[in-house]
Amino acid sequence: MTTNTPAGSPGQGPQAIPSALLLLRGVEEHRQGRLDRAEQLYRLALRANPRYVEAWRNLGSLMRERGVTDLALLFLRRAIALEPEAPATWSNLGNALAAAGQMDAALEAHRKAVALAPGVALSHYNLGLQLGDMGLLEECLHHLEAAEKLGYSQAGARWERALNLLRHGRLEEGFRDYEWRWQTGKLKRPHTDIPLWNGQPLKKGCLLVRSEQGFGDILQFIRYLPMVRERAPEVAFMARPEIARLLAASPCAAGVNICLPGDRMEGISRAVDLLSLPRLMQTRLDSIPADIPYLAAPGTDVATLTPAERRDGKLRVGIFWQGKTHMRNSARRSVTLELFRPLLDIPDTAFFSLQVDGQRQRIAELGLQDRLIDLGGRIRDFADTAALMREMDLVVTVDSATAHLAGGLGRPVWVALSMPFDWRWMMGKREDSPWYPGMMLFRQTRPLDWESVFARLETALRRYAAARRDRRGD
């Protein structure tokens, strides 16, 4: 959700001047992302004037950005106590309540903001986002449209409209509006000098498919390359180094020239963005390309398990608990390794960590070396991860690129999902995914509640391991 722009006012009378100046300086620091300095200035403004509503509101918004939701709620409620009819404060309170997992209260706060000032575009926008996160699609679309009519960024409103349509399986409409992503200012399109492809058969020249967004997006939508290959005499895919070896060995990239940023672009006549392909191919829920597996690991020069690590006779489970910290909503989607601890006690099961970043040290810190084999040190790129997944009977992961890799490889994969759900997993209670037939989804039923998710995962894994023992006659 979007926070109301930090604001200051000159105040009344000469005694208000110092606090107003402090607030305005804090606002500038806040806008520049210097949160420590902004917090200091807001607190100084409140020391000079404890009834300064704007300072309480801005400090509350800052705390929400930092993830300190208890203080955010405290400060924003203080602002409302001082000025109960301030719509901006109610809107920011709604954002903080949502971050705290209090969805019904968040919805009530956003409705209050709109009721107090029906002509404020940002309040409609935030209400629309909250409604979307709660699965109330039609009302969500109504308020996004109202926000746009009142002057909110058309690109921002249409982008959120797209995500919510996709969440509800309305793929054709959703992918049409998804094109607004390039106007939001959040993404940068490379090689803009090349004319865009319209999806019609290309008679000559090479078609460049440009990767975009995160690795999960690339791994999910690279499945469209064979369809593109049928419509162009030559296709090149602009990959990223971490994924190049995997794609070179994968059936979806057969006949496609894999290139990297910085390579010379010669003979390119048209270009298309990877996540525009579902729109151009008129994808519906019943026509998602699902020729699984469409990814494959190289046959040589990849990571493998040692004979001792194979733990022959045991169920081998690879786990992944922490996505890239810089990706959108990564903190909300990720979990701590501690949540996996009960699973590690399941009999006749061997567990392997597929983490490759700083989270690897948690295995030693928690004393789990004997129950969780760390494979991260031998993973150089996604090809190595794919090769190690070949050795696994099951992958259990959070919503991350690891989930898409396992899905595209056709490996059995269980995914723990946080609320609100990302568009690609859709709304509702469904436990399967139309994008990956071999995937099982374990959804939060309440925001921030991972304990019940992992309790269900443990129960399911115990049954899975027991069924495997029965089949083997152990």
C-alpha positions in Angstrom: 0.0 0.0 0.0 1.0 3.6 -0.5 1.7 5.9 2.4 0.4 9.4 2.3 3.3 11.7 1.4 5.0 12.9 4.6 3.6 16.3 5.2 4.3 19.3 7.4 2.4 22.5 8.1 3.7 25.8 9.3 1.6 25.6 12.5 0.0 28.5 14.4 1.9 31.4 16.0 5.6 31.9 16.8 5.9 29.0 19.2 5.0 26.5 16.5 7.8 27.6 14.1 10.6 25.5 15.6 8.6 22.3 15.5 7.4 23.0 12.0 10.9 23.6 10.7 12.0 20.3 12.4 9.1 18.5 10.8 9.9 19.9 7.3 13.5 18.8 7.6 12.4 15.4 8.8 10.1 15.1 5.8 13.0 15.8 3.4 15.1 13.2 5.1 12.2 10.7 5.0 11.7 11.3 1.2 15.4 10.6 0.7 15.2 7.4 2.6 17.4 8.5 5.5 15.0 7.1 8.1 17.3 7.4 11.2 17.7 11.1 10.7 14.0 11.5 9.8 13.0 9.8 13.0 15.3 12.0 15.1 13.8 15.1 13.6 10.2 13.9 14.0 10.9 13.2 17.7 12.5 16.6 18.2 9.4 18.2 16.6 7.2 16.3 19.0 9.4 17.3 22.0 8.8 20.9 21.0 5.1 20.4 20.3 3.6 17.1 21.7 0.3 17.8 20.0 1.8 18.0 16.5 -0.5 15.7 14.5 1.6 15.7 11.3 4.7 14.6 13.3 2.8 11.7 15.0 1.5 10.6 11.6 4.8 10.8 9.8 6.6 9.0 12.7 3.9 6.3 12.5 4.4 5.9 8.8 8.1 5.7 9.2 7.8 2.9 11.8 5.5 0.9 9.4 8.2 1.2 6.7 10.7 -0.2 9.2 8.4 -3.1 10.1 7.9 -1.9 13.7 4.1 -2.2 13.5 3.4 -1.9 17.2 5.0 1.5 17.4 3.4 2.5 14.1 -0.1 1.7 15.5 0.7 3.5 18.7 1.9 6.7 17.0 -0.9 6.8 14.4 -3.6 6.2 17.0 -2.1 9.1 19.0 -2.5 11.3 15.9 -6.1 10.2 15.5 -6.8 11.0 19.2 -5.5 14.5 18.6 -7.4 15.0 15.3 -10.1 12.3 14.8 -11.3 13.6 11.4 -8.0 13.5 9.5 -8.4 11.2 6.5 -4.7 10.9 5.8 -4.1 9.5 9.3 -6.9 7.0 8.9 -5.4 5.9 5.6 -2.0 5.4 7.1 -3.5 3.6 10.1 -5.1 1.2 7.6 -1.8 0.5 6.1 -0.2 -0.2 9.5 -3.1 -2.4 10.6 -2.7 -4.5 7.4 1.0 -4.8 8.1 0.1 -6.1 11.5 -2.2 -8.7 10.0 -5.4 -7.0 11.3 -7.2 -7.1 7.9 -10.7 -6.3 9.0 -9.6 -3.4 11.1 -7.4 -2.2 8.2 -10.5 -2.3 5.9 -12.5 -0.3 8.4 -9.8 2.3 8.7 -9.5 2.7 4.9 -13.3 3.0 4.6 -13.2 5.7 7.2 -10.6 7.6 5.3 -12.7 7.6 2.1 -15.8 8.5 4.0 -14.1 11.6 5.5 -12.7 12.8 2.2 -14.3 11.1 -0.9 -12.3 13.3 -3.2 -8.8 12.1 -2.1 -7.4 9.7 -4.8 -4.8 8.1 -2.5 -7.4 7.0 0.0 -9.4 5.3 -2.7 -6.2 3.6 -4.0 -5.3 2.3 -0.5 -8.8 1.1 0.0 -8.7 -0.7 -3.3 -5.5 -2.4 -2.4 -6.9 -3.6 0.9 -10.1 -4.9 -0.7 -7.9 -6.7 -3.3 -5.8 -8.4 -0.6 -9.0 -9.6 1.0 -10.4 -11.1 -2.2 -13.1 -8.5 -2.7 -12.4 -8.0 -6.4 -15.3 -6.0 -7.8 -15.2 -3.4 -5.0 -11.4 -3.3 -5.3 -11.7 -2.5 -9.0 -14.3 0.2 -8.3 -12.0 2.1 -5.9 -8.9 1.7 -8.1 -11.0 3.3 -10.9 -12.1 6.0 -8.6 -8.5 6.7 -7.6 -7.5 7.0 -11.3 -10.4 9.4 -12.0 -9.4 11.6 -9.1 -5.9 11.9 -10.4 -3.9 9.0 -9.0 -1.3 7.7 -11.3 -3.0 5.8 -14.2 -0.1 3.4 -14.5 -0.2 2.7 -10.7 -3.9 2.1 -10.7 -3.9 -0.1 -13.8 -1.0 -2.1 -12.5 -2.8 -3.0 -9.3 -6.0 -3.7 -11.4 -3.9 -6.2 -13.4 -2.5 -8.0 -10.3 -6.0 -8.3 -8.8 -7.5 -9.6 -12.0 -4.7 -12.2 -12.3 -5.3 -13.2 -8.7 -8.8 -14.2 -9.7 -7.8 -16.2 -12.8 -9.0 -13.5 -15.3 -5.8 -13.9 -17.2 -6.7 -12.3 -20.5 -7.9 -9.1 -18.9 -5.1 -9.1 -16.3 -2.2 -9.6 -18.7 -3.6 -6.7 -20.9 -3.4 -4.3 -17.9 -0.1 -5.9 -16.9 1.5 -3.9 -19.7 1.2 -0.8 -17.5 4.1 -2.1 -15.5 6.5 -0.1 -17.7 4.8 3.2 -16.9 5.0 2.8 -13.1 8.6 3.8 -12.9 9.5 0.7 -11.0 10.9 -1.3 -13.9 13.4 -0.3 -16.6 13.1 -1.8 -20.1 16.4 -2.5 -21.9 17.1 -2.0 -25.6 14.2 0.3 -26.1 15.5 1.3 -29.5 14.3 -2.1 -31.0 10.7 -2.1 -32.3 8.3 -4.2 -30.3 6.9 -7.4 -31.6 3.1 -7.7 -31.8 2.9 -11.5 -31.7 2.3 -12.0 -35.4 4.6 -14.4 -37.3 8.0 -12.8 -38.1 9.1 -13.5 -41.7 12.8 -12.5 -41.3 15.3 -11.3 -38.7 15.8 -12.3 -35.1 13.3 -11.8 -32.3 14.8 -10.8 -29.0 13.0 -11.9 -25.9 14.0 -9.7 -22.9 14.1 -11.2 -19.4 12.6 -9.0 -16.7 11.9 -8.7 -13.0 13.1 -11.5 -10.7 14.5 -15.0 -11.2 11.1 -16.5 -10.3 9.4 -14.5 -13.1 12.0 -15.7 -15.6 11.7 -19.4 -14.5 7.9 -19.3 -14.6 7.5 -17.6 -18.0 10.5 -19.1 -19.9 8.0 -21.8 -20.8 6.7 -19.6 -23.6 9.9 -19.7 -25.6 8.8 -22.8 -27.7 5.6 -20.9 -28.7 7.7 -17.9 -29.7 10.1 -20.1 -31.6 7.2 -21.2 -33.8 6.5 -17.6 -34.9 10.0 -16.4 -35.7 12.8 -17.7 -37.9 15.4 -17.0 -35.2 15.0 -16.2 -31.4 17.4 -14.9 -28.9 16.8 -14.7 -25.2 18.5 -12.1 -23.0 19.3 -14.1 -19.9 21.2 -13.3 -16.7 24.4 -15.1 -15.9 23.0 -17.0 -12.9 20.4 -18.7 -15.2 22.3 -19.1 -18.5 23.7 -22.6 -18.0 20.3 -23.9 -16.9 18.6 -22.5 -19.9 21.2 -23.8 -22.3 20.4 -27.3 -21.1 16.6 -26.9 -20.9 14.1 -28.1 -23.6 12.2 -24.8 -23.5 15.3 -23.0 -24.9 16.0 -25.5 -27.7 16.9 -23.6 -30.9 17.1 -20.3 -28.9 20.3 -18.3 -28.8 21.1 -17.5 -25.1 22.8 -14.1 -24.7 23.8 -12.0 -21.8 23.7 -8.3 -21.0 26.6 -6.6 -22.7 26.6 -9.0 -25.7 26.4 -7.3 -29.1 22.9 -7.3 -30.5 23.1 -7.9 -34.2 20.4 -8.8 -36.7 17.6 -8.1 -34.2 14.5 -6.9 -35.9 11.9 -7.1 -33.1 11.9 -7.4 -29.3 9.4 -8.6 -26.8 9.4 -8.6 -23.0 9.1 -12.0 -21.3 6.0 -11.3 -19.3 4.2 -9.8 -22.3 4.1 -13.3 -23.9 1.1 -14.6 -22.0 -0.9 -11.6 -23.4 0.4 -12.1 -26.9 -0.4 -15.8 -26.7 -3.9 -15.1 -25.3 -3.3 -17.2 -22.3 -6.4 -18.4 -20.3 -6.5 -20.6 -17.2 -7.3 -23.6 -19.5 -4.5 -22.8 -22.0 -1.4 -22.2 -19.8 1.5 -23.9 -21.4 2.2 -26.8 -19.0 4.6 -29.0 -21.0 6.4 -30.0 -17.8 9.4 -30.4 -17.4 10.5 -27.5 -19.5 13.6 -27.0 -17.5 16.6 -29.4 -17.1 20.0 -29.4 -15.5 23.1 -29.9 -17.5 24.4 -33.4 -17.6 27.9 -32.6 -16.5 29.8 -29.9 -14.5 27.1 -29.5 -11.9 26.8 -30.1 -8.2 26.0 -33.6 -7.0 25.5 -35.4 -3.7 28.4 -37.5 -2.4 27.7 -41.2 -1.8 27.6 -40.5 2.0 25.1 -37.7 1.5 22.7 -39.7 -0.6 21.4 -41.5 2.5 20.1 -44.4 0.4 16.8 -45.7 1.5 15.7 -42.4 3.1 13.3 -39.9 1.7 15.4 -36.9 0.5 13.9 -33.5 1.1 15.4 -30.2 0.0 14.3 -27.1 1.9 14.5 -23.4 1.2 13.3 -20.8 3.7 14.7 -17.3 2.9 14.3 -15.5 -0.5 16.4 -12.5 -1.7 16.0 -9.7 0.8 15.9 -7.0 -1.8 12.9 -8.5 -3.7 9.4 -7.1 -3.1 7.7 -8.7 -0.1 10.6 -11.0 0.5 10.4 -10.6 4.2 6.7 -11.4 4.3 7.2 -14.5 2.1 10.2 -15.8 3.9 10.4 -17.7 7.2 13.0 -18.6 9.8 14.7 -21.9 9.8 13.3 -22.6 13.3 9.9 -23.3 11.7 11.4 -26.3 9.9 12.8 -27.9 13.1 9.8 -30.2 13.8 10.0 -31.5 10.2 13.6 -32.5 10.7 12.6 -35.1 13.3 10.5 -37.1 10.8 11.8 -40.7 10.7 13.5 -42.2 7.6 13.9 -38.7 6.1 17.1 -36.8 5.1 17.0 -33.1 4.8 19.2 -30.8 2.6 19.5 -27.1 2.6 19.3 -25.3 -0.8 20.1 -21.9 0.7 23.0 -20.0 -1.0 23.1 -16.7 1.0 23.9 -15.5 4.5 21.1 -17.7 5.9 23.4 -20.7 5.6 25.0 -19.9 8.9 21.8 -20.4 10.8 22.2 -24.2 10.4 25.3 -24.1 12.6 23.9 -21.4 15.0 20.9 -23.7 15.7 23.1 -26.8 16.0 21.3 -28.6 13.1 24.4 -29.9 11.2 23.5 -33.5 12.0 19.9 -33.2 10.8 20.3 -30.8 7.8 23.0 -31.2 5.2 24.1 -27.8 3.8 24.5 -27.9 0.0 24.8 -24.1 -0.5 28.5 -24.1 -0.6 28.6 -26.0 -3.9 25.8 -24.1 -5.6 27.2 -21.6 -8.2 24.0 -20.9 -10.1 20.6 -22.3 -10.9 22.0 -25.1 -13.0 23.7 -26.5 -9.8 20.5 -26.1 -7.8 18.6 -27.9 -10.5 21.1 -30.8 -10.5 20.8 -31.1 -6.7 17.0 -31.1 -7.0 17.3 -34.1 -9.3 18.6 -35.9 -6.2 15.6 -34.9 -4.1 12.3 -36.8 -3.7 10.6 -33.6 -2.6 11.3 -29.9 -2.3 9.7 -27.8 0.5 10.1 -24.0 0.0 8.7 -20.6 0.6 7.4 -18.5 -2.3 10.7 -17.9 -4.2 12.6 -18.7 -7.4 13.3 -22.1 -5.8 9.6 -22.9 -6.1 9.5 -22.0 -9.8 12.7 -23.9 -10.5 11.4 -27.1 -8.9 8.0 -26.6 -10.6 9.6 -26.1 -14.0 11.8 -29.2 -13.5 8.7 -31.2 -12.7 9.9 -32.1 -9.2 7.4 -32.6 -6.5 7.4 -29.3 -4.6 5.4 -28.0 -1.6 5.2 -24.2 -1.3 4.4 -22.3 1.9 2.4 -19.2 1.0 1.9 -16.0 3.0 -1.2 -13.7 3.0 -1.9 -11.7 1.0 -1.2 -14.2 -1.8 0.9 -13.2 -4.8 -1.2 -13.1 -8.0 0.3 -16.2 -9.5 -1.0 -18.5 -6.7 -4.5 -17.0 -7.1 -7.0 -16.4 -4.3 -9.1 -18.9 -2.4 -8.2 -22.2 -0.8 -7.0 -24.2 -3.8 -3.9 -26.4 -3.0 -2.8 -26.8 -6.6 -1.4 -24.5 -9.2 -2.4 -24.3 -12.8 1.2 -23.3 -13.6 2.8 -26.4 -12.1 0.9 -29.7 -12.0 3.4 -31.2 -9.5 3.1 -28.5 -7.0 1.1 -28.4 -3.7 0.3 -25.1 -1.9 0.1 -24.6 1.8 -1.6 -21.3 2.4 -1.8 -19.1 5.5 -5.3 -18.9 6.7 -4.6 -15.8 8.8 -2.0 -13.1 8.1 1.4 -13.7 9.7 0.4 -17.1 11.0 3.2 -19.5 9.9 2.8 -21.9 12.8 -0.4 -23.4 11.4 1.1 -23.7 7.9 4.1 -25.6 9.2 1.9 -27.8 11.4 0.0 -28.8 8.3 3.3 -29.3 6.4 4.6 -31.6 9.2 1.4 -33.7 9.1 1.5 -34.0 5.4 5.2 -34.9 5.3 4.8 -37.5 8.0 2.0 -39.1 5.9 4.1 -38.8 2.7 7.1 -40.5 4.4 4.9 -43.2 5.9 3.2 -43.9 2.5 6.7 -44.2 0.9 7.7 -46.7 3.6 4.6 -48.7 2.9 5.2 -48.8 -0.8 8.8 -50.0 -0.2 7.6 -52.6 2.3 9.9 -51.2 5.0 
